[in-house]
């Protein structure tokens, strides 16, 4: 299986996951034009996308959904609460009912040769989820937009060979920055976003011999930057693995352009 972050950050998120027979998008929070351009850069035709999996209804995860659904008739997957929230948004426009597929946390389903498992996340949205993907004995795990992690989250991501995990903010930058107090409290809360430090702690609990790549994602434009997120996690990882190994396996997803294509093989 392969994973490529098309865009990642507080201004828009979109990730490609593919296998030999299946091509999927997870969230489409940038314009349809940018998604098409990003897919073209990795030699994927948007018409070949066989499913769009939505984590939750916030704009930075669904901005391009209406355009893509109408242009390519791509099936859409999300929890009933997420999809119902999306359908009420005028900005999304009309989506044909036959494209909608409802998922339930902890109930795996099949899209061709990929087994997808949605799992619940702690975020201020309507029954949000993230996903894991399995095919040909390999596993990819994704988790963004979660204010906390616990044994449940760890159990879902355990065994992933590629991890895409949120490292949204540096706590010090957030606290001294210009955000209003209520917004700082939302981000820091259990239904907000993972900090660099919490992301590092989660990653250390998920280390195993077959883990090949870790991509830090959903960085805040105002309260984080790539080098800081990378270094925070690298330092924590150095307690468990060599610096050389951490430098090879660790990367940060680009905000507005595709990142490197990662493969489980």
C-alpha atoms as a printed R data frame, in Angstrom:
    type eleno elety resid chain resno       x      y       z
1   ATOM     1    CA   UNK     A     1   0.000  0.000   0.000
2   ATOM     2    CA   UNK     A     2   0.969  3.619  -0.544
3   ATOM     3    CA   UNK     A     3   0.235  6.883   1.239
4   ATOM     4    CA   UNK     A     4   0.768 10.432   0.039
5   ATOM     5    CA   UNK     A     5  -0.330 13.591   1.811
6   ATOM     6    CA   UNK     A     6  -1.738 15.899  -0.889
7   ATOM     7    CA   UNK     A     7  -2.118 18.775   1.590
8   ATOM     8    CA   UNK     A     8  -2.077 18.941   5.361
9   ATOM     9    CA   UNK     A     9  -2.647 21.734   7.841
10  ATOM    10    CA   UNK     A    10  -5.213 23.901   9.519
11  ATOM    11    CA   UNK     A    11  -6.053 25.440   6.117
12  ATOM    12    CA   UNK     A    12  -6.866 22.164   4.351
13  ATOM    13    CA   UNK     A    13  -6.293 18.411   4.432
14  ATOM    14    CA   UNK     A    14  -6.301 15.676   1.808
15  ATOM    15    CA   UNK     A    15  -4.510 12.308   1.816
16  ATOM    16    CA   UNK     A    16  -4.192  9.598  -0.832
17  ATOM    17    CA   UNK     A    17  -4.076  5.919   0.145
18  ATOM    18    CA   UNK     A    18  -3.765  3.276  -2.534
19  ATOM    19    CA   UNK     A    19  -3.115 -0.394  -3.173
20  ATOM    20    CA   UNK     A    20  -2.648 -2.424  -6.333
21  ATOM    21    CA   UNK     A    21  -6.377 -2.335  -7.090
22  ATOM    22    CA   UNK     A    22  -7.783  0.560  -5.055
23  ATOM    23    CA   UNK     A    23  -7.324  4.324  -4.843
24  ATOM    24    CA   UNK     A    24  -8.852  6.350  -2.006
25  ATOM    25    CA   UNK     A    25  -8.876  9.902  -0.680
26  ATOM    26    CA   UNK     A    26  -9.170 10.680   3.006
27  ATOM    27    CA   UNK     A    27 -10.701 14.139   3.419
28  ATOM    28    CA   UNK     A    28 -10.876 16.726   0.643
29  ATOM    29    CA   UNK     A    29 -10.382 20.008   2.474
30  ATOM    30    CA   UNK     A    30  -8.816 21.931  -0.411
31  ATOM    31    CA   UNK     A    31 -10.244 23.008  -3.756
32  ATOM    32    CA   UNK     A    32 -11.105 20.470  -6.394
33  ATOM    33    CA   UNK     A    33  -8.543 22.059  -8.703
34  ATOM    34    CA   UNK     A    34  -5.759 21.632  -6.133
35  ATOM    35    CA   UNK     A    35  -6.768 18.033  -5.480
36  ATOM    36    CA   UNK     A    36  -6.727 17.266  -9.195
37  ATOM    37    CA   UNK     A    37  -3.318 18.904  -9.522
38  ATOM    38    CA   UNK     A    38  -1.978 17.000  -6.505
39  ATOM    39    CA   UNK     A    39  -3.238 13.685  -7.833
40  ATOM    40    CA   UNK     A    40  -1.766 14.415 -11.255
41  ATOM    41    CA   UNK     A    41   1.639 14.990  -9.644
42  ATOM    42    CA   UNK     A    42   1.570 11.394  -8.338
43  ATOM    43    CA   UNK     A    43   0.156 10.001 -11.594
44  ATOM    44    CA   UNK     A    44  -3.345  9.324 -10.278
45  ATOM    45    CA   UNK     A    45  -6.403 10.159 -12.370
46  ATOM    46    CA   UNK     A    46  -9.203 11.641 -10.216
47  ATOM    47    CA   UNK     A    47 -11.658  9.469 -12.151
48  ATOM    48    CA   UNK     A    48  -9.930  6.410 -10.694
49  ATOM    49    CA   UNK     A    49 -10.598  7.386  -7.065
50  ATOM    50    CA   UNK     A    50 -12.973  4.743  -5.717
51  ATOM    51    CA   UNK     A    51 -13.913  6.398  -2.447
52  ATOM    52    CA   UNK     A    52 -13.658  9.606  -0.448
53  ATOM    53    CA   UNK     A    53 -13.491  8.903   3.281
54  ATOM    54    CA   UNK     A    54 -14.446 11.847   5.471
55  ATOM    55    CA   UNK     A    55 -13.215 12.117   9.056
56  ATOM    56    CA   UNK     A    56 -15.534 14.970  10.069
57  ATOM    57    CA   UNK     A    57 -17.448 17.919   8.690
58  ATOM    58    CA   UNK     A    58 -15.106 20.864   9.387
59  ATOM    59    CA   UNK     A    59 -14.330 22.988   6.327
60  ATOM    60    CA   UNK     A    60 -10.630 22.121   6.228
61  ATOM    61    CA   UNK     A    61 -11.659 18.508   5.580
62  ATOM    62    CA   UNK     A    62 -14.561 18.874   3.113
63  ATOM    63    CA   UNK     A    63 -14.008 22.084   1.088
64  ATOM    64    CA   UNK     A    64 -13.664 20.213  -2.208
65  ATOM    65    CA   UNK     A    65 -16.233 17.498  -1.520
66  ATOM    66    CA   UNK     A    66 -19.203 18.844  -3.456
67  ATOM    67    CA   UNK     A    67 -17.165 19.624  -6.568
68  ATOM    68    CA   UNK     A    68 -15.450 16.219  -6.658
69  ATOM    69    CA   UNK     A    69 -18.644 14.283  -5.941
70  ATOM    70    CA   UNK     A    70 -20.527 15.964  -8.759
71  ATOM    71    CA   UNK     A    71 -17.637 15.905 -11.234
72  ATOM    72    CA   UNK     A    72 -16.594 12.275 -10.783
73  ATOM    73    CA   UNK     A    73 -19.538 10.578  -8.993
74  ATOM    74    CA   UNK     A    74 -17.123  9.311  -6.362
75  ATOM    75    CA   UNK     A    75 -18.617  7.350  -3.446
76  ATOM    76    CA   UNK     A    76 -18.428  9.181  -0.105
77  ATOM    77    CA   UNK     A    77 -17.944  7.473   3.264
78  ATOM    78    CA   UNK     A    78 -18.531  8.952   6.713
79  ATOM    79    CA   UNK     A    79 -20.546  8.468   9.859
80  ATOM    80    CA   UNK     A    80 -24.253  9.237   9.613
81  ATOM    81    CA   UNK     A    81 -23.807 12.256  11.862
82  ATOM    82    CA   UNK     A    82 -20.925 13.588   9.766
83  ATOM    83    CA   UNK     A    83 -22.733 13.148   6.465
84  ATOM    84    CA   UNK     A    84 -25.953 14.678   7.808
85  ATOM    85    CA   UNK     A    85 -23.998 17.715   8.999
86  ATOM    86    CA   UNK     A    86 -22.355 18.045   5.577
87  ATOM    87    CA   UNK     A    87 -25.660 17.862   3.722
88  ATOM    88    CA   UNK     A    88 -26.906 20.887   5.660
89  ATOM    89    CA   UNK     A    89 -24.032 23.061   4.432
90  ATOM    90    CA   UNK     A    90 -24.912 25.345   1.526
91  ATOM    91    CA   UNK     A    91 -21.238 25.611   0.593
92  ATOM    92    CA   UNK     A    92 -21.127 21.902  -0.273
93  ATOM    93    CA   UNK     A    93 -24.118 21.955  -2.594
94  ATOM    94    CA   UNK     A    94 -26.168 19.000  -3.756
95  ATOM    95    CA   UNK     A    95 -24.728 15.496  -3.426
96  ATOM    96    CA   UNK     A    96 -26.549 12.550  -4.967
97  ATOM    97    CA   UNK     A    97 -27.922 10.220  -2.322
98  ATOM    98    CA   UNK     A    98 -26.602  7.107  -4.067
99  ATOM    99    CA   UNK     A    99 -23.040  8.312  -3.474
100 ATOM   100    CA   UNK     A   100 -23.425  8.338   0.308
101 ATOM   101    CA   UNK     A   101 -22.202  5.411   2.390
102 ATOM   102    CA   UNK     A   102 -22.545  5.419   6.166
103 ATOM   103    CA   UNK     A   103 -19.805  3.986   8.347
104 ATOM   104    CA   UNK     A   104 -19.878  2.959  11.996
105 ATOM   105    CA   UNK     A   105 -16.868  3.260  14.321
106 ATOM   106    CA   UNK     A   106 -15.147 -0.085  14.950
107 ATOM   107    CA   UNK     A   107 -17.029 -1.796  12.109
108 ATOM   108    CA   UNK     A   108 -14.566 -2.586   9.325
109 ATOM   109    CA   UNK     A   109 -15.689 -2.608   5.697
110 ATOM   110    CA   UNK     A   110 -14.182 -3.464   2.339
111 ATOM   111    CA   UNK     A   111 -13.383 -1.258  -0.646
112 ATOM   112    CA   UNK     A   112 -12.043 -3.697  -3.214
113 ATOM   113    CA   UNK     A   113  -8.854 -5.156  -1.730
114 ATOM   114    CA   UNK     A   114  -8.528 -2.657   1.141
115 ATOM   115    CA   UNK     A   115 -10.110 -3.302   4.535
116 ATOM   116    CA   UNK     A   116 -11.007  0.028   6.108
117 ATOM   117    CA   UNK     A   117 -11.699  0.397   9.814
118 ATOM   118    CA   UNK     A   118 -13.140  3.666  11.130
119 ATOM   119    CA   UNK     A   119 -12.448  4.428  14.774
120 ATOM   120    CA   UNK     A   120 -13.764  7.168  17.040
121 ATOM   121    CA   UNK     A   121 -11.732 10.278  17.797
122 ATOM   122    CA   UNK     A   122 -12.088 12.961  20.430
123 ATOM   123    CA   UNK     A   123 -12.851 16.163  18.530
124 ATOM   124    CA   UNK     A   124 -15.556 18.830  18.559
125 ATOM   125    CA   UNK     A   125 -17.470 17.486  15.581
126 ATOM   126    CA   UNK     A   126 -20.412 15.180  14.827
127 ATOM   127    CA   UNK     A   127 -19.239 11.636  15.609
128 ATOM   128    CA   UNK     A   128 -15.789 12.068  14.016
129 ATOM   129    CA   UNK     A   129 -13.580  9.143  13.046
130 ATOM   130    CA   UNK     A   130 -10.173  8.367  11.638
131 ATOM   131    CA   UNK     A   131  -9.209  5.279   9.694
132 ATOM   132    CA   UNK     A   132  -6.832  2.371   9.360
133 ATOM   133    CA   UNK     A   133  -6.237  0.492   6.101
134 ATOM   134    CA   UNK     A   134  -5.157 -3.117   5.570
135 ATOM   135    CA   UNK     A   135  -4.258 -4.973   2.370
136 ATOM   136    CA   UNK     A   136  -1.916 -7.831   1.512
137 ATOM   137    CA   UNK     A   137  -0.808 -8.164   5.125
138 ATOM   138    CA   UNK     A   138   0.160 -4.490   5.456
139 ATOM   139    CA   UNK     A   139  -1.374 -1.716   7.568
140 ATOM   140    CA   UNK     A   140  -1.548  2.077   7.399
141 ATOM   141    CA   UNK     A   141  -2.880  4.140  10.324
142 ATOM   142    CA   UNK     A   142  -4.093  7.741  10.356
143 ATOM   143    CA   UNK     A   143  -5.158  9.941  13.258
144 ATOM   144    CA   UNK     A   144  -5.620 13.708  13.153
145 ATOM   145    CA   UNK     A   145  -7.995 16.124  14.864
146 ATOM   146    CA   UNK     A   146  -7.998 14.442  18.237
147 ATOM   147    CA   UNK     A   147  -7.623 16.320  21.468
148 ATOM   148    CA   UNK     A   148  -6.290 13.317  23.353
149 ATOM   149    CA   UNK     A   149  -5.228  9.730  22.887
150 ATOM   150    CA   UNK     A   150  -5.889  6.733  25.094
151 ATOM   151    CA   UNK     A   151  -5.571  2.945  25.054
152 ATOM   152    CA   UNK     A   152  -8.409  2.741  22.515
153 ATOM   153    CA   UNK     A   153  -6.584  4.961  20.006
154 ATOM   154    CA   UNK     A   154  -3.341  3.085  20.600
155 ATOM   155    CA   UNK     A   155  -5.054 -0.260  20.020
156 ATOM   156    CA   UNK     A   156  -6.448  0.895  16.683
157 ATOM   157    CA   UNK     A   157  -3.121  2.216  15.364
158 ATOM   158    CA   UNK     A   158  -0.922 -0.576  16.734
159 ATOM   159    CA   UNK     A   159   0.894 -2.525  14.032
160 ATOM   160    CA   UNK     A   160   0.805  0.231  11.404
161 ATOM   161    CA   UNK     A   161   3.747  0.262   9.021
162 ATOM   162    CA   UNK     A   162   2.982  3.837   7.975
163 ATOM   163    CA   UNK     A   163   1.556  6.360  10.435
164 ATOM   164    CA   UNK     A   164   0.128  9.778   9.617
165 ATOM   165    CA   UNK     A   165  -0.417 11.519  12.945
166 ATOM   166    CA   UNK     A   166  -1.384 14.990  14.060
167 ATOM   167    CA   UNK     A   167   1.223 17.344  15.497
168 ATOM   168    CA   UNK     A   168  -0.932 20.452  15.438
169 ATOM   169    CA   UNK     A   169   0.711 22.992  17.716
170 ATOM   170    CA   UNK     A   170   3.507 23.888  20.050
171 ATOM   171    CA   UNK     A   171   1.903 24.663  23.401
172 ATOM   172    CA   UNK     A   172   4.210 27.610  24.139
173 ATOM   173    CA   UNK     A   173   3.588 29.198  20.738
174 ATOM   174    CA   UNK     A   174  -0.142 28.778  21.197
175 ATOM   175    CA   UNK     A   175  -0.185 30.297  24.681
176 ATOM   176    CA   UNK     A   176   1.802 33.426  23.764
177 ATOM   177    CA   UNK     A   177   0.147 33.840  20.357
178 ATOM   178    CA   UNK     A   178  -2.709 36.067  19.313
179 ATOM   179    CA   UNK     A   179  -5.584 33.591  19.443
180 ATOM   180    CA   UNK     A   180  -8.431 34.570  21.800
181 ATOM   181    CA   UNK     A   181  -8.566 32.713  25.102
182 ATOM   182    CA   UNK     A   182 -11.617 30.602  24.207
183 ATOM   183    CA   UNK     A   183  -9.900 29.333  21.039
184 ATOM   184    CA   UNK     A   184  -6.717 28.456  22.914
185 ATOM   185    CA   UNK     A   185  -8.797 26.486  25.393
186 ATOM   186    CA   UNK     A   186 -10.605 24.675  22.579
187 ATOM   187    CA   UNK     A   187  -7.338 23.642  20.920
188 ATOM   188    CA   UNK     A   188  -5.804 22.503  24.205
189 ATOM   189    CA   UNK     A   189  -8.919 20.652  25.334
190 ATOM   190    CA   UNK     A   190  -9.731 16.965  25.072
191 ATOM   191    CA   UNK     A   191 -11.813 17.655  21.943
192 ATOM   192    CA   UNK     A   192  -9.245 19.870  20.272
193 ATOM   193    CA   UNK     A   193  -5.901 18.978  18.708
194 ATOM   194    CA   UNK     A   194  -2.745 17.046  19.618
195 ATOM   195    CA   UNK     A   195   0.318 19.112  20.443
196 ATOM   196    CA   UNK     A   196   3.812 18.231  19.260
197 ATOM   197    CA   UNK     A   197   4.583 16.813  22.696
198 ATOM   198    CA   UNK     A   198   1.477 14.605  22.818
199 ATOM   199    CA   UNK     A   199   2.084 13.438  19.273
200 ATOM   200    CA   UNK     A   200   5.613 12.407  20.253
201 ATOM   201    CA   UNK     A   201   4.311 10.454  23.238
202 ATOM   202    CA   UNK     A   202   1.719  8.669  21.103
203 ATOM   203    CA   UNK     A   203   4.298  7.752  18.480
204 ATOM   204    CA   UNK     A   204   6.606  6.253  21.096
205 ATOM   205    CA   UNK     A   205   3.777  3.952  22.189
206 ATOM   206    CA   UNK     A   206   3.331  2.777  18.598
207 ATOM   207    CA   UNK     A   207   6.942  1.918  17.774
208 ATOM   208    CA   UNK     A   208   7.526 -1.611  16.521
209 ATOM   209    CA   UNK     A   209   9.999 -3.407  14.294
210 ATOM   210    CA   UNK     A   210   7.948 -3.112  11.092
211 ATOM   211    CA   UNK     A   211   7.142  0.598  11.399
212 ATOM   212    CA   UNK     A   212   8.723  2.246   8.347
213 ATOM   213    CA   UNK     A   213   7.414  5.803   8.144
214 ATOM   214    CA   UNK     A   214   5.890  8.445  10.414
215 ATOM   215    CA   UNK     A   215   4.414 11.583   8.884
216 ATOM   216    CA   UNK     A   216   3.503 14.497  11.151
217 ATOM   217    CA   UNK     A   217   0.356 16.198   9.891
218 ATOM   218    CA   UNK     A   218  -2.218 18.936  10.404
219 ATOM   219    CA   UNK     A   219   0.322 21.536  11.611
220 ATOM   220    CA   UNK     A   220  -1.139 24.891  12.625
221 ATOM   221    CA   UNK     A   221   0.071 27.749  10.442
222 ATOM   222    CA   UNK     A   222   0.054 30.164  13.392
223 ATOM   223    CA   UNK     A   223   1.177 27.933  16.264
224 ATOM   224    CA   UNK     A   224   3.723 25.536  14.806
225 ATOM   225    CA   UNK     A   225   6.326 25.090  12.104
226 ATOM   226    CA   UNK     A   226   7.854 22.078  10.419
227 ATOM   227    CA   UNK     A   227  11.275 22.154  12.049
228 ATOM   228    CA   UNK     A   228   9.840 22.520  15.545
229 ATOM   229    CA   UNK     A   229   7.369 19.644  15.150
230 ATOM   230    CA   UNK     A   230  10.069 17.431  13.633
231 ATOM   231    CA   UNK     A   231  12.620 18.189  16.335
232 ATOM   232    CA   UNK     A   232  10.157 17.756  19.206
233 ATOM   233    CA   UNK     A   233   9.240 14.283  18.002
234 ATOM   234    CA   UNK     A   234  12.805 13.355  17.041
235 ATOM   235    CA   UNK     A   235  14.105 14.147  20.527
236 ATOM   236    CA   UNK     A   236  11.421 11.967  22.124
237 ATOM   237    CA   UNK     A   237  12.108  9.156  19.668
238 ATOM   238    CA   UNK     A   238  15.837  9.287  20.450
239 ATOM   239    CA   UNK     A   239  15.043  7.642  23.787
240 ATOM   240    CA   UNK     A   240  13.921  4.531  21.888
241 ATOM   241    CA   UNK     A   241  15.659  4.438  18.503
242 ATOM   242    CA   UNK     A   242  18.847  5.833  16.982
243 ATOM   243    CA   UNK     A   243  18.942  9.311  15.489
244 ATOM   244    CA   UNK     A   244  19.795  7.828  12.110
245 ATOM   245    CA   UNK     A   245  16.663  5.688  12.173
246 ATOM   246    CA   UNK     A   246  14.425  8.534  13.312
247 ATOM   247    CA   UNK     A   247  15.768 10.826  10.587
248 ATOM   248    CA   UNK     A   248  14.934  8.189   7.971
249 ATOM   249    CA   UNK     A   249  11.440  7.312   9.153
250 ATOM   250    CA   UNK     A   250  10.192 10.750  10.281
251 ATOM   251    CA   UNK     A   251   8.818 13.492   8.012
252 ATOM   252    CA   UNK     A   252   6.393 16.407   8.090
253 ATOM   253    CA   UNK     A   253   3.515 16.670   5.623
254 ATOM   254    CA   UNK     A   254   3.599 19.758   3.398
255 ATOM   255    CA   UNK     A   255   0.909 22.358   3.947
256 ATOM   256    CA   UNK     A   256  -0.103 23.065   0.342
257 ATOM   257    CA   UNK     A   257   1.665 20.564  -1.882
258 ATOM   258    CA   UNK     A   258   2.045 16.783  -2.119
259 ATOM   259    CA   UNK     A   259   4.601 15.149   0.127
260 ATOM   260    CA   UNK     A   260   6.699 12.113  -0.708
261 ATOM   261    CA   UNK     A   261   4.853  8.937  -1.639
262 ATOM   262    CA   UNK     A   262   5.387  6.344   1.111
263 ATOM   263    CA   UNK     A   263   5.067  2.604   0.596
264 ATOM   264    CA   UNK     A   264   4.680 -0.329   2.966
265 ATOM   265    CA   UNK     A   265   6.773 -2.493   0.627
